[in-house]
Amino acid sequence: MPSSQSQEYPSVMTVQEVADTLQITPQTVRALLTQKTLRGLKVGKFWRVPSANLVDYLKGGD
C-alpha cells in the first residue's frame, strides 16, 4: 500500500499548526508565506497551508 508523507498532516493547516509542527513561531511562518518560500493560500485575512506544500517545503522543493 503506497504511503504519502502528507497523510501525517491535516489536508490544510493553519499558521499555528504549521508553527507547532516546525517548532517555529507563527510570525516566522507568516514571513515564509509572504516571501513565498512556503506556498500557502490567503483566505480572507487568514493564511492556510495545504499539507502537500508543507511537505514540498520540508523536502527543499521550489
PyMOL Python script that loads the backbone (N, CA, C, O; Angstrom):
from pymol import cmd

cmd.read_pdbstr("""\
ATOM      1  N   MET A   1       0.848  -1.175   0.000  1.00  0.00           N
ATOM      2  CA  MET A   1       0.000   0.000   0.000  1.00  0.00           C
ATOM      3  C   MET A   1       0.888   1.231   0.000  1.00  0.00           C
ATOM      4  O   MET A   1       1.744   1.360   0.875  1.00  0.00           O
ATOM      5  N   PRO A   2       0.711   2.164  -0.976  1.00  0.00           N
ATOM      6  CA  PRO A   2       1.549   3.351  -1.027  1.00  0.00           C
ATOM      7  C   PRO A   2       1.265   4.266   0.156  1.00  0.00           C
ATOM      8  O   PRO A   2       0.122   4.404   0.592  1.00  0.00           O
ATOM      9  N   SER A   3       2.323   4.889   0.667  1.00  0.00           N
ATOM     10  CA  SER A   3       2.105   5.834   1.759  1.00  0.00           C
ATOM     11  C   SER A   3       2.596   7.199   1.330  1.00  0.00           C
ATOM     12  O   SER A   3       3.567   7.317   0.583  1.00  0.00           O
ATOM     13  N   SER A   4       1.932   8.208   1.797  1.00  0.00           N
ATOM     14  CA  SER A   4       2.295   9.585   1.477  1.00  0.00           C
ATOM     15  C   SER A   4       2.607  10.317   2.760  1.00  0.00           C
ATOM     16  O   SER A   4       1.878  10.205   3.745  1.00  0.00           O
ATOM     17  N   GLN A   5       3.702  11.071   2.746  1.00  0.00           N
ATOM     18  CA  GLN A   5       4.068  11.819   3.944  1.00  0.00           C
ATOM     19  C   GLN A   5       2.993  12.844   4.306  1.00  0.00           C
ATOM     20  O   GLN A   5       2.807  13.151   5.484  1.00  0.00           O
ATOM     21  N   SER A   6       2.283  13.375   3.309  1.00  0.00           N
ATOM     22  CA  SER A   6       1.276  14.385   3.596  1.00  0.00           C
ATOM     23  C   SER A   6       0.094  13.819   4.367  1.00  0.00           C
ATOM     24  O   SER A   6      -0.687  14.586   4.931  1.00  0.00           O
ATOM     25  N   GLN A   7      -0.064  12.488   4.409  1.00  0.00           N
ATOM     26  CA  GLN A   7      -1.153  11.892   5.169  1.00  0.00           C
ATOM     27  C   GLN A   7      -0.940  12.036   6.669  1.00  0.00           C
ATOM     28  O   GLN A   7      -1.874  11.831   7.443  1.00  0.00           O
ATOM     29  N   GLU A   8       0.270  12.384   7.093  1.00  0.00           N
ATOM     30  CA  GLU A   8       0.557  12.573   8.502  1.00  0.00           C
ATOM     31  C   GLU A   8       0.017  13.900   9.016  1.00  0.00           C
ATOM     32  O   GLU A   8      -0.068  14.102  10.227  1.00  0.00           O
ATOM     33  N   TYR A   9      -0.346  14.799   8.124  1.00  0.00           N
ATOM     34  CA  TYR A   9      -0.799  16.137   8.478  1.00  0.00           C
ATOM     35  C   TYR A   9      -2.242  16.324   8.021  1.00  0.00           C
ATOM     36  O   TYR A   9      -2.714  15.609   7.136  1.00  0.00           O
ATOM     37  N   PRO A  10      -2.950  17.295   8.629  1.00  0.00           N
ATOM     38  CA  PRO A  10      -4.278  17.629   8.088  1.00  0.00           C
ATOM     39  C   PRO A  10      -4.128  18.108   6.648  1.00  0.00           C
ATOM     40  O   PRO A  10      -3.057  18.586   6.272  1.00  0.00           O
ATOM     41  N   SER A  11      -5.167  17.992   5.842  1.00  0.00           N
ATOM     42  CA  SER A  11      -5.045  18.373   4.428  1.00  0.00           C
ATOM     43  C   SER A  11      -4.749  19.861   4.249  1.00  0.00           C
ATOM     44  O   SER A  11      -4.060  20.247   3.305  1.00  0.00           O
ATOM     45  N   VAL A  12      -5.258  20.684   5.137  1.00  0.00           N
ATOM     46  CA  VAL A  12      -4.967  22.119   5.114  1.00  0.00           C
ATOM     47  C   VAL A  12      -4.662  22.535   6.547  1.00  0.00           C
ATOM     48  O   VAL A  12      -5.390  22.189   7.478  1.00  0.00           O
ATOM     49  N   MET A  13      -3.574  23.284   6.708  1.00  0.00           N
ATOM     50  CA  MET A  13      -3.125  23.645   8.057  1.00  0.00           C
ATOM     51  C   MET A  13      -3.178  25.154   8.263  1.00  0.00           C
ATOM     52  O   MET A  13      -3.009  25.932   7.324  1.00  0.00           O
ATOM     53  N   THR A  14      -3.415  25.546   9.494  1.00  0.00           N
ATOM     54  CA  THR A  14      -3.365  26.959   9.861  1.00  0.00           C
ATOM     55  C   THR A  14      -1.912  27.354  10.112  1.00  0.00           C
ATOM     56  O   THR A  14      -1.029  26.500  10.194  1.00  0.00           O
ATOM     57  N   VAL A  15      -1.682  28.647  10.231  1.00  0.00           N
ATOM     58  CA  VAL A  15      -0.344  29.144  10.562  1.00  0.00           C
ATOM     59  C   VAL A  15       0.124  28.548  11.888  1.00  0.00           C
ATOM     60  O   VAL A  15       1.280  28.144  12.014  1.00  0.00           O
ATOM     61  N   GLN A  16      -0.759  28.492  12.863  1.00  0.00           N
ATOM     62  CA  GLN A  16      -0.390  27.950  14.178  1.00  0.00           C
ATOM     63  C   GLN A  16      -0.023  26.474  14.084  1.00  0.00           C
ATOM     64  O   GLN A  16       0.935  26.033  14.719  1.00  0.00           O
ATOM     65  N   GLU A  17      -0.777  25.707  13.298  1.00  0.00           N
ATOM     66  CA  GLU A  17      -0.474  24.279  13.138  1.00  0.00           C
ATOM     67  C   GLU A  17       0.885  24.074  12.466  1.00  0.00           C
ATOM     68  O   GLU A  17       1.653  23.196  12.858  1.00  0.00           O
ATOM     69  N   VAL A  18       1.171  24.886  11.459  1.00  0.00           N
ATOM     70  CA  VAL A  18       2.474  24.800  10.793  1.00  0.00           C
ATOM     71  C   VAL A  18       3.576  25.175  11.773  1.00  0.00           C
ATOM     72  O   VAL A  18       4.608  24.507  11.843  1.00  0.00           O
ATOM     73  N   ALA A  19       3.354  26.245  12.530  1.00  0.00           N
ATOM     74  CA  ALA A  19       4.345  26.688  13.515  1.00  0.00           C
ATOM     75  C   ALA A  19       4.609  25.596  14.548  1.00  0.00           C
ATOM     76  O   ALA A  19       5.760  25.326  14.888  1.00  0.00           O
ATOM     77  N   ASP A  20       3.560  24.978  15.039  1.00  0.00           N
ATOM     78  CA  ASP A  20       3.714  23.892  16.021  1.00  0.00           C
ATOM     79  C   ASP A  20       4.466  22.711  15.416  1.00  0.00           C
ATOM     80  O   ASP A  20       5.327  22.121  16.069  1.00  0.00           O
ATOM     81  N   THR A  21       4.147  22.366  14.178  1.00  0.00           N
ATOM     82  CA  THR A  21       4.784  21.241  13.501  1.00  0.00           C
ATOM     83  C   THR A  21       6.282  21.490  13.310  1.00  0.00           C
ATOM     84  O   THR A  21       7.098  20.595  13.530  1.00  0.00           O
ATOM     85  N   LEU A  22       6.633  22.707  12.901  1.00  0.00           N
ATOM     86  CA  LEU A  22       8.026  23.039  12.613  1.00  0.00           C
ATOM     87  C   LEU A  22       8.776  23.557  13.841  1.00  0.00           C
ATOM     88  O   LEU A  22       9.989  23.762  13.796  1.00  0.00           O
ATOM     89  N   GLN A  23       8.051  23.763  14.926  1.00  0.00           N
ATOM     90  CA  GLN A  23       8.610  24.312  16.169  1.00  0.00           C
ATOM     91  C   GLN A  23       9.267  25.662  15.924  1.00  0.00           C
ATOM     92  O   GLN A  23      10.395  25.918  16.346  1.00  0.00           O
ATOM     93  N   ILE A  24       8.512  26.532  15.216  1.00  0.00           N
ATOM     94  CA  ILE A  24       8.916  27.912  14.976  1.00  0.00           C
ATOM     95  C   ILE A  24       7.733  28.794  15.356  1.00  0.00           C
ATOM     96  O   ILE A  24       6.656  28.289  15.673  1.00  0.00           O
ATOM     97  N   THR A  25       7.927  30.088  15.327  1.00  0.00           N
ATOM     98  CA  THR A  25       6.847  30.997  15.708  1.00  0.00           C
ATOM     99  C   THR A  25       5.881  31.208  14.542  1.00  0.00           C
ATOM    100  O   THR A  25       6.257  31.058  13.379  1.00  0.00           O
ATOM    101  N   PRO A  26       4.639  31.556  14.861  1.00  0.00           N
ATOM    102  CA  PRO A  26       3.688  31.892  13.792  1.00  0.00           C
ATOM    103  C   PRO A  26       4.182  33.067  12.936  1.00  0.00           C
ATOM    104  O   PRO A  26       3.907  33.118  11.737  1.00  0.00           O
ATOM    105  N   GLN A  27       4.905  34.000  13.543  1.00  0.00           N
ATOM    106  CA  GLN A  27       5.445  35.140  12.790  1.00  0.00           C
ATOM    107  C   GLN A  27       6.431  34.656  11.724  1.00  0.00           C
ATOM    108  O   GLN A  27       6.456  35.187  10.614  1.00  0.00           O
ATOM    109  N   THR A  28       7.234  33.662  12.057  1.00  0.00           N
ATOM    110  CA  THR A  28       8.184  33.112  11.086  1.00  0.00           C
ATOM    111  C   THR A  28       7.439  32.411   9.961  1.00  0.00           C
ATOM    112  O   THR A  28       7.829  32.524   8.798  1.00  0.00           O
ATOM    113  N   VAL A  29       6.379  31.692  10.287  1.00  0.00           N
ATOM    114  CA  VAL A  29       5.570  31.037   9.248  1.00  0.00           C
ATOM    115  C   VAL A  29       4.990  32.096   8.319  1.00  0.00           C
ATOM    116  O   VAL A  29       5.043  31.941   7.099  1.00  0.00           O
ATOM    117  N   ARG A  30       4.442  33.162   8.874  1.00  0.00           N
ATOM    118  CA  ARG A  30       3.875  34.236   8.039  1.00  0.00           C
ATOM    119  C   ARG A  30       4.950  34.861   7.153  1.00  0.00           C
ATOM    120  O   ARG A  30       4.686  35.191   5.997  1.00  0.00           O
ATOM    121  N   ALA A  31       6.152  35.024   7.686  1.00  0.00           N
ATOM    122  CA  ALA A  31       7.252  35.568   6.880  1.00  0.00           C
ATOM    123  C   ALA A  31       7.584  34.630   5.723  1.00  0.00           C
ATOM    124  O   ALA A  31       7.789  35.087   4.598  1.00  0.00           O
ATOM    125  N   LEU A  32       7.639  33.334   5.985  1.00  0.00           N
ATOM    126  CA  LEU A  32       7.898  32.362   4.921  1.00  0.00           C
ATOM    127  C   LEU A  32       6.814  32.423   3.849  1.00  0.00           C
ATOM    128  O   LEU A  32       7.103  32.320   2.657  1.00  0.00           O
ATOM    129  N   LEU A  33       5.571  32.591   4.278  1.00  0.00           N
ATOM    130  CA  LEU A  33       4.456  32.692   3.330  1.00  0.00           C
ATOM    131  C   LEU A  33       4.540  33.979   2.518  1.00  0.00           C
ATOM    132  O   LEU A  33       4.345  33.960   1.303  1.00  0.00           O
ATOM    133  N   THR A  34       4.827  35.081   3.174  1.00  0.00           N
ATOM    134  CA  THR A  34       4.927  36.375   2.495  1.00  0.00           C
ATOM    135  C   THR A  34       6.071  36.376   1.490  1.00  0.00           C
ATOM    136  O   THR A  34       5.949  36.942   0.404  1.00  0.00           O
ATOM    137  N   GLN A  35       7.189  35.736   1.855  1.00  0.00           N
ATOM    138  CA  GLN A  35       8.348  35.645   0.958  1.00  0.00           C
ATOM    139  C   GLN A  35       8.162  34.584  -0.121  1.00  0.00           C
ATOM    140  O   GLN A  35       8.996  34.450  -1.017  1.00  0.00           O
ATOM    141  N   LYS A  36       7.080  33.839  -0.034  1.00  0.00           N
ATOM    142  CA  LYS A  36       6.753  32.749  -0.961  1.00  0.00           C
ATOM    143  C   LYS A  36       7.772  31.611  -0.893  1.00  0.00           C
ATOM    144  O   LYS A  36       7.926  30.844  -1.844  1.00  0.00           O
ATOM    145  N   THR A  37       8.461  31.512   0.237  1.00  0.00           N
ATOM    146  CA  THR A  37       9.354  30.383   0.481  1.00  0.00           C
ATOM    147  C   THR A  37       8.510  29.146   0.772  1.00  0.00           C
ATOM    148  O   THR A  37       8.844  28.038   0.352  1.00  0.00           O
ATOM    149  N   LEU A  38       7.425  29.351   1.489  1.00  0.00           N
ATOM    150  CA  LEU A  38       6.416  28.327   1.768  1.00  0.00           C
ATOM    151  C   LEU A  38       5.149  28.767   1.054  1.00  0.00           C
ATOM    152  O   LEU A  38       4.684  29.891   1.246  1.00  0.00           O
ATOM    153  N   ARG A  39       4.590  27.889   0.232  1.00  0.00           N
ATOM    154  CA  ARG A  39       3.399  28.257  -0.527  1.00  0.00           C
ATOM    155  C   ARG A  39       2.142  28.035   0.309  1.00  0.00           C
ATOM    156  O   ARG A  39       1.973  26.996   0.947  1.00  0.00           O
ATOM    157  N   GLY A  40       1.280  29.023   0.290  1.00  0.00           N
ATOM    158  CA  GLY A  40       0.026  28.935   1.016  1.00  0.00           C
ATOM    159  C   GLY A  40      -1.053  29.731   0.310  1.00  0.00           C
ATOM    160  O   GLY A  40      -0.820  30.342  -0.732  1.00  0.00           O
ATOM    161  N   LEU A  41      -2.233  29.712   0.896  1.00  0.00           N
ATOM    162  CA  LEU A  41      -3.386  30.423   0.338  1.00  0.00           C
ATOM    163  C   LEU A  41      -3.896  31.410   1.365  1.00  0.00           C
ATOM    164  O   LEU A  41      -3.965  31.098   2.554  1.00  0.00           O
ATOM    165  N   LYS A  42      -4.251  32.588   0.916  1.00  0.00           N
ATOM    166  CA  LYS A  42      -4.844  33.574   1.800  1.00  0.00           C
ATOM    167  C   LYS A  42      -6.361  33.443   1.672  1.00  0.00           C
ATOM    168  O   LYS A  42      -6.915  33.601   0.584  1.00  0.00           O
ATOM    169  N   VAL A  43      -7.021  33.156   2.782  1.00  0.00           N
ATOM    170  CA  VAL A  43      -8.478  33.033   2.821  1.00  0.00           C
ATOM    171  C   VAL A  43      -8.963  34.180   3.690  1.00  0.00           C
ATOM    172  O   VAL A  43      -8.887  34.123   4.918  1.00  0.00           O
ATOM    173  N   GLY A  44      -9.465  35.229   3.034  1.00  0.00           N
ATOM    174  CA  GLY A  44      -9.785  36.442   3.783  1.00  0.00           C
ATOM    175  C   GLY A  44      -8.483  37.018   4.318  1.00  0.00           C
ATOM    176  O   GLY A  44      -7.568  37.315   3.550  1.00  0.00           O
ATOM    177  N   LYS A  45      -8.401  37.175   5.636  1.00  0.00           N
ATOM    178  CA  LYS A  45      -7.155  37.692   6.218  1.00  0.00           C
ATOM    179  C   LYS A  45      -6.301  36.587   6.825  1.00  0.00           C
ATOM    180  O   LYS A  45      -5.280  36.864   7.454  1.00  0.00           O
ATOM    181  N   PHE A  46      -6.714  35.342   6.640  1.00  0.00           N
ATOM    182  CA  PHE A  46      -6.009  34.208   7.238  1.00  0.00           C
ATOM    183  C   PHE A  46      -5.261  33.395   6.189  1.00  0.00           C
ATOM    184  O   PHE A  46      -5.738  33.220   5.068  1.00  0.00           O
ATOM    185  N   TRP A  47      -4.082  32.901   6.566  1.00  0.00           N
ATOM    186  CA  TRP A  47      -3.310  32.005   5.715  1.00  0.00           C
ATOM    187  C   TRP A  47      -3.710  30.564   5.982  1.00  0.00           C
ATOM    188  O   TRP A  47      -4.002  30.192   7.119  1.00  0.00           O
ATOM    189  N   ARG A  48      -3.723  29.756   4.929  1.00  0.00           N
ATOM    190  CA  ARG A  48      -3.893  28.316   5.030  1.00  0.00           C
ATOM    191  C   ARG A  48      -2.797  27.673   4.193  1.00  0.00           C
ATOM    192  O   ARG A  48      -2.463  28.158   3.113  1.00  0.00           O
ATOM    193  N   VAL A  49      -2.247  26.588   4.696  1.00  0.00           N
ATOM    194  CA  VAL A  49      -1.153  25.912   4.010  1.00  0.00           C
ATOM    195  C   VAL A  49      -1.581  24.472   3.715  1.00  0.00           C
ATOM    196  O   VAL A  49      -1.763  23.678   4.638  1.00  0.00           O
ATOM    197  N   PRO A  50      -1.741  24.134   2.430  1.00  0.00           N
ATOM    198  CA  PRO A  50      -2.018  22.739   2.097  1.00  0.00           C
ATOM    199  C   PRO A  50      -0.852  21.867   2.579  1.00  0.00           C
ATOM    200  O   PRO A  50       0.309  22.251   2.439  1.00  0.00           O
ATOM    201  N   SER A  51      -1.156  20.714   3.137  1.00  0.00           N
ATOM    202  CA  SER A  51      -0.107  19.858   3.690  1.00  0.00           C
ATOM    203  C   SER A  51       0.904  19.446   2.625  1.00  0.00           C
ATOM    204  O   SER A  51       2.082  19.269   2.936  1.00  0.00           O
ATOM    205  N   ALA A  52       0.470  19.291   1.386  1.00  0.00           N
ATOM    206  CA  ALA A  52       1.394  18.946   0.308  1.00  0.00           C
ATOM    207  C   ALA A  52       2.453  20.039   0.134  1.00  0.00           C
ATOM    208  O   ALA A  52       3.609  19.745  -0.172  1.00  0.00           O
ATOM    209  N   ASN A  53       2.056  21.296   0.328  1.00  0.00           N
ATOM    210  CA  ASN A  53       3.010  22.400   0.221  1.00  0.00           C
ATOM    211  C   ASN A  53       4.006  22.366   1.371  1.00  0.00           C
ATOM    212  O   ASN A  53       5.180  22.686   1.186  1.00  0.00           O
ATOM    213  N   LEU A  54       3.548  21.982   2.553  1.00  0.00           N
ATOM    214  CA  LEU A  54       4.460  21.871   3.695  1.00  0.00           C
ATOM    215  C   LEU A  54       5.472  20.754   3.442  1.00  0.00           C
ATOM    216  O   LEU A  54       6.660  20.918   3.718  1.00  0.00           O
ATOM    217  N   VAL A  55       5.010  19.632   2.922  1.00  0.00           N
ATOM    218  CA  VAL A  55       5.915  18.514   2.615  1.00  0.00           C
ATOM    219  C   VAL A  55       6.937  18.958   1.559  1.00  0.00           C
ATOM    220  O   VAL A  55       8.121  18.644   1.682  1.00  0.00           O
ATOM    221  N   ASP A  56       6.492  19.682   0.523  1.00  0.00           N
ATOM    222  CA  ASP A  56       7.415  20.197  -0.501  1.00  0.00           C
ATOM    223  C   ASP A  56       8.458  21.122   0.136  1.00  0.00           C
ATOM    224  O   ASP A  56       9.642  21.043  -0.191  1.00  0.00           O
ATOM    225  N   TYR A  57       8.026  21.978   1.022  1.00  0.00           N
ATOM    226  CA  TYR A  57       8.950  22.897   1.690  1.00  0.00           C
ATOM    227  C   TYR A  57       9.981  22.106   2.506  1.00  0.00           C
ATOM    228  O   TYR A  57      11.172  22.415   2.472  1.00  0.00           O
ATOM    229  N   LEU A  58       9.525  21.102   3.225  1.00  0.00           N
ATOM    230  CA  LEU A  58      10.438  20.301   4.046  1.00  0.00           C
ATOM    231  C   LEU A  58      11.430  19.509   3.193  1.00  0.00           C
ATOM    232  O   LEU A  58      12.551  19.241   3.627  1.00  0.00           O
ATOM    233  N   LYS A  59      11.024  19.143   2.005  1.00  0.00           N
ATOM    234  CA  LYS A  59      11.913  18.420   1.088  1.00  0.00           C
ATOM    235  C   LYS A  59      12.859  19.365   0.353  1.00  0.00           C
ATOM    236  O   LYS A  59      13.749  18.922  -0.374  1.00  0.00           O
ATOM    237  N   GLY A  60      12.661  20.672   0.545  1.00  0.00           N
ATOM    238  CA  GLY A  60      13.505  21.643  -0.128  1.00  0.00           C
ATOM    239  C   GLY A  60      13.035  21.960  -1.535  1.00  0.00           C
ATOM    240  O   GLY A  60      13.812  22.417  -2.373  1.00  0.00           O
ATOM    241  N   GLY A  61      11.747  21.713  -1.789  1.00  0.00           N
ATOM    242  CA  GLY A  61      11.186  21.953  -3.119  1.00  0.00           C
ATOM    243  C   GLY A  61      11.071  23.430  -3.440  1.00  0.00           C
ATOM    244  O   GLY A  61      11.336  24.288  -2.598  1.00  0.00           O
ATOM    245  N   ASP A  62      10.671  23.712  -4.677  1.00  0.00           N
ATOM    246  CA  ASP A  62      10.571  25.093  -5.167  1.00  0.00           C
ATOM    247  C   ASP A  62       9.613  25.871  -4.318  1.00  0.00           C
ATOM    248  O   ASP A  62       9.389  27.056  -4.566  1.00  0.00           O
TER     249      ASP A  62
END
""", "prot")
cmd.dss("prot")
cmd.show_as("cartoon", "prot")
cmd.util.cbc("prot")
cmd.orient("prot")
